[in-house]
Amino acid sequence: MFREMRRKNQLLTKEEAEKILENGTSGTLALLGDEGYPYCVPISYVYNNGRIYFHSAKSGHKIDAVKSYDKASFCVIDKDDVKPQEYTTYFRSVIAFGRIHVIDDKDELISALSLLGERYNPGHPSDCIAEINKFINNVCVLCLDIEHMTGKAARELIKKP
Ligand SMILES: Cc1cc2nc3c(=O)[nH]c(=O)nc-3n(C[C@H](O)[C@H](O)[C@H](O)COP(=O)(O)OP(=O)(O)OC[C@H]3O[C@@H](n4cnc5c(N)ncnc54)[C@H](O)[C@@H]3O)c2cc1C
């Protein structure tokens, strides 16, 4: 049911789209918010094997939205190189669609937090575990299971075969 990209020559490969998710440090998580208003919230994340993990407080608009409706999308902009004289931008981005849920299982929660810790402070596993132990009771982790993902780039950035 997911749409195909109209400009197929701008479609990135799955590997290129994954690279964007791996390199990015934040994106916008789109949820169905209050009264049907889309809630698009900027957030840090880590991508792992077809899933995207986010950490969050246990309450708020985002958590309420996730709990009431599990379909979500997540967008990361990798490049936005504005070319004033060309009235365009040389862009590269990815959008992932999927189902999002709060992780309840404690072992899964710790392993997702460890992935987030390693992504943002690589090479310090014991510091990361100490941080997790400090905040484990106040933090919540969301998991987006990706069902469909597309990467797109301006024509100028597409590698010619
Ligand atoms: C680059 C970046 C990375 C971030 N990383 C994380 C992260 O990893 N985890 C995390 O929990 N939060 C992160 N944040 C903060 C995040 O954007 C939210 O502010 C936060 O998660 C609280 O969301 P909430 O829905 O619970 O807030 P609530 O306070 O419940 O939201 C209520 C209202 O406040 C407004 N609001 C909330 N957040 C923002 C915002 N960022 N900008 C403008 N208005 C806002 C909206 O109108 C919203 O409806 C990050 C923000 C940025 C910019």
The ligand as an SDF file (V2000), in Angstrom:
LIG
                    3D

 53 58  0  0  0  0  0  0  0  0999 V2000
   17.8300   17.7610   17.8060 C   0  0  0  0  0  0  0  0  0  0  0  0
   16.8680   17.3510   18.9150 C   0  0  0  0  0  0  0  0  0  0  0  0
   17.0340   16.1230   19.5310 C   0  0  0  0  0  0  0  0  0  0  0  0
   16.1590   15.7270   20.5380 C   0  0  0  0  0  0  0  0  0  0  0  0
   16.3150   14.4850   21.0930 N   0  0  0  0  0  0  0  0  0  0  0  0
   15.4070   14.0430   21.9950 C   0  0  0  0  0  0  0  0  0  0  0  0
   15.4440   12.6990   22.4820 C   0  0  0  0  0  0  0  0  0  0  0  0
   16.3040   11.8990   22.1140 O   0  0  0  0  0  0  0  0  0  0  0  0
   14.4880   12.3100   23.3640 N   0  0  0  0  0  0  0  0  0  0  0  0
   13.5040   13.1610   23.7680 C   0  0  0  0  0  0  0  0  0  0  0  0
   12.6510   12.7520   24.5710 O   0  0  0  0  0  0  0  0  0  0  0  0
   13.4380   14.4180   23.3300 N   0  0  0  0  0  0  0  0  0  0  0  0
   14.3540   14.8880   22.4400 C   0  0  0  0  0  0  0  0  0  0  0  0
   14.2720   16.1790   21.9610 N   0  0  0  0  0  0  0  0  0  0  0  0
   13.2240   17.0370   22.4900 C   0  0  0  0  0  0  0  0  0  0  0  0
   11.9110   16.7160   21.7680 C   0  0  0  0  0  0  0  0  0  0  0  0
   11.8330   17.4670   20.5630 O   0  0  0  0  0  0  0  0  0  0  0  0
   10.6620   17.0420   22.6260 C   0  0  0  0  0  0  0  0  0  0  0  0
   10.7010   18.3790   23.0530 O   0  0  0  0  0  0  0  0  0  0  0  0
   10.5910   16.1540   23.8650 C   0  0  0  0  0  0  0  0  0  0  0  0
   10.7430   14.7970   23.5150 O   0  0  0  0  0  0  0  0  0  0  0  0
    9.2720   16.3200   24.5930 C   0  0  0  0  0  0  0  0  0  0  0  0
    8.2430   15.8490   23.7500 O   0  0  0  0  0  0  0  0  0  0  0  0
    6.7610   15.7110   24.3520 P   0  0  0  0  0  0  0  0  0  0  0  0
    5.8380   15.4500   23.2220 O   0  0  0  0  0  0  0  0  0  0  0  0
    6.7720   14.7770   25.4830 O   0  0  0  0  0  0  0  0  0  0  0  0
    6.6090   17.2110   24.9130 O   0  0  0  0  0  0  0  0  0  0  0  0
    5.3480   17.9190   25.5070 P   0  0  0  0  0  0  0  0  0  0  0  0
    5.8970   18.9510   26.4410 O   0  0  0  0  0  0  0  0  0  0  0  0
    4.3370   16.9730   26.0390 O   0  0  0  0  0  0  0  0  0  0  0  0
    4.7590   18.6520   24.2150 O   0  0  0  0  0  0  0  0  0  0  0  0
    3.7230   19.5850   24.3690 C   0  0  0  0  0  0  0  0  0  0  0  0
    3.8450   20.5930   23.2660 C   0  0  0  0  0  0  0  0  0  0  0  0
    5.0990   21.2820   23.3550 O   0  0  0  0  0  0  0  0  0  0  0  0
    5.5570   21.6050   22.0650 C   0  0  0  0  0  0  0  0  0  0  0  0
    6.8850   21.0230   21.8450 N   0  0  0  0  0  0  0  0  0  0  0  0
    7.3770   19.8560   22.3310 C   0  0  0  0  0  0  0  0  0  0  0  0
    8.6390   19.6350   21.8770 N   0  0  0  0  0  0  0  0  0  0  0  0
    8.9350   20.6770   21.0910 C   0  0  0  0  0  0  0  0  0  0  0  0
   10.0850   21.0020   20.3300 C   0  0  0  0  0  0  0  0  0  0  0  0
   11.1880   20.2100   20.2700 N   0  0  0  0  0  0  0  0  0  0  0  0
   10.0470   22.1650   19.6120 N   0  0  0  0  0  0  0  0  0  0  0  0
    8.9560   22.9500   19.6490 C   0  0  0  0  0  0  0  0  0  0  0  0
    7.8380   22.6940   20.3500 N   0  0  0  0  0  0  0  0  0  0  0  0
    7.8330   21.5660   21.0700 C   0  0  0  0  0  0  0  0  0  0  0  0
    4.5580   21.0710   21.0650 C   0  0  0  0  0  0  0  0  0  0  0  0
    3.6560   22.1020   20.7310 O   0  0  0  0  0  0  0  0  0  0  0  0
    3.8390   19.9790   21.8700 C   0  0  0  0  0  0  0  0  0  0  0  0
    2.5260   19.7360   21.4220 O   0  0  0  0  0  0  0  0  0  0  0  0
   15.1140   16.6030   20.9550 C   0  0  0  0  0  0  0  0  0  0  0  0
   14.9620   17.8410   20.3190 C   0  0  0  0  0  0  0  0  0  0  0  0
   15.8140   18.2040   19.3060 C   0  0  0  0  0  0  0  0  0  0  0  0
   15.6040   19.5350   18.6170 C   0  0  0  0  0  0  0  0  0  0  0  0
  1  2  1  0
  2  3  1  0
  2 52  2  0
  3  4  2  0
  4  5  1  0
  4 50  1  0
  5  6  2  0
  6  7  1  0
  6 13  1  0
  7  8  2  0
  7  9  1  0
  9 10  1  0
 10 11  2  0
 10 12  1  0
 12 13  2  0
 13 14  1  0
 14 15  1  0
 14 50  1  0
 15 16  1  0
 16 17  1  0
 16 18  1  0
 18 19  1  0
 18 20  1  0
 20 21  1  0
 20 22  1  0
 22 23  1  0
 23 24  1  0
 24 25  2  0
 24 26  1  0
 24 27  1  0
 27 28  1  0
 28 29  2  0
 28 30  1  0
 28 31  1  0
 31 32  1  0
 32 33  1  0
 33 34  1  0
 33 48  1  0
 34 35  1  0
 35 36  1  0
 35 46  1  0
 36 37  1  0
 36 45  1  0
 37 38  2  0
 38 39  1  0
 39 40  1  0
 39 45  2  0
 40 41  1  0
 40 42  2  0
 42 43  1  0
 43 44  2  0
 44 45  1  0
 46 47  1  0
 46 48  1  0
 48 49  1  0
 50 51  2  0
 51 52  1  0
 52 53  1  0
M  END
$$$$
